[in-house]
Amino acid sequence: MIFKIWNILLLIISSISIITALIAEFVFNLQPCELCLKQRHPYYLMILISLFIFFIPFKSKLFGYLLIQLSSIYGLFYAIWHVGVENNLLSGPSGCSAGLEITENTINLKEQILSKQVISCDEVIWSFFGISAASINTIVLLFIFIVNALYIYKYYGSKKEKKNAL
């Protein structure tokens, strides 16, 4: 059943993910860190691809679903990295840490302070039942990755299996 409506479900999941992030940012004033912003990119792409897939023939849709697969891998990379940073297992990107470099020059110190983001990637600013937004995002992207891979295999899998099915 899920495969028959996969494109619609993908569009809904991606839209809800982006809308939730934007509501958290603009309504509840929860400012995203650098890794949070990067985790939004795959969803924007998935929304565009899902809309585009509605208008192309079945045989040409494979390229769109492969792009969705690649964008979910991109998102998983940043989501897992973010979870690792939140749990102090990995270090975040340079613009993601609240720490300042030691310097004797006040001009350099001022530049560091002004260029640093207020939000640090290792702080959990929102969680649901103790699960951080980055962890929830990892679960959502993993779901998309797995279901999309199964969808590609089922509908565009090897020709040998299709011949046997006919």
Secondary structure in CASP SS format (residue, H / E / C, confidence):
PFRMAT SS
TARGET T0000
AUTHOR 0000-0000-0000
METHOD secondary structure of the structure
MODEL  1
M C 1.00
I C 1.00
F C 1.00
K C 1.00
I C 1.00
W H 1.00
N H 1.00
I H 1.00
L H 1.00
L H 1.00
L H 1.00
I H 1.00
I H 1.00
S H 1.00
S H 1.00
I H 1.00
S H 1.00
I H 1.00
I H 1.00
T H 1.00
A H 1.00
L H 1.00
I H 1.00
A H 1.00
E H 1.00
F H 1.00
V C 1.00
F C 1.00
N C 1.00
L C 1.00
Q C 1.00
P C 1.00
C C 1.00
E H 1.00
L H 1.00
C H 1.00
L H 1.00
K H 1.00
Q H 1.00
R H 1.00
H H 1.00
P H 1.00
Y H 1.00
Y H 1.00
L H 1.00
M H 1.00
I H 1.00
L H 1.00
I H 1.00
S H 1.00
L H 1.00
F H 1.00
I H 1.00
F C 1.00
F C 1.00
I C 1.00
P C 1.00
F H 1.00
K H 1.00
S H 1.00
K H 1.00
L H 1.00
F H 1.00
G H 1.00
Y H 1.00
L H 1.00
L H 1.00
I H 1.00
Q H 1.00
L H 1.00
S H 1.00
S H 1.00
I H 1.00
Y H 1.00
G H 1.00
L H 1.00
F H 1.00
Y H 1.00
A H 1.00
I H 1.00
W H 1.00
H H 1.00
V H 1.00
G H 1.00
V H 1.00
E H 1.00
N C 1.00
N C 1.00
L C 1.00
L C 1.00
S C 1.00
G C 1.00
P C 1.00
S H 1.00
G H 1.00
C H 1.00
S C 1.00
A C 1.00
G C 1.00
L C 1.00
E C 1.00
I C 1.00
T C 1.00
E C 1.00
N C 1.00
T H 1.00
I H 1.00
N H 1.00
L H 1.00
K H 1.00
E H 1.00
Q H 1.00
I H 1.00
L H 1.00
S H 1.00
K C 1.00
Q C 1.00
V C 1.00
I C 1.00
S C 1.00
C C 1.00
D C 1.00
E C 1.00
V C 1.00
I C 1.00
W C 1.00
S E 1.00
F E 1.00
F C 1.00
G C 1.00
I E 1.00
S E 1.00
A H 1.00
A H 1.00
S H 1.00
I H 1.00
N H 1.00
T H 1.00
I H 1.00
V H 1.00
L H 1.00
L H 1.00
F H 1.00
I H 1.00
F H 1.00
I H 1.00
V H 1.00
N H 1.00
A H 1.00
L H 1.00
Y H 1.00
I H 1.00
Y H 1.00
K H 1.00
Y H 1.00
Y H 1.00
G C 1.00
S C 1.00
K H 1.00
K H 1.00
E H 1.00
K H 1.00
K H 1.00
N H 1.00
A H 1.00
L C 1.00
END
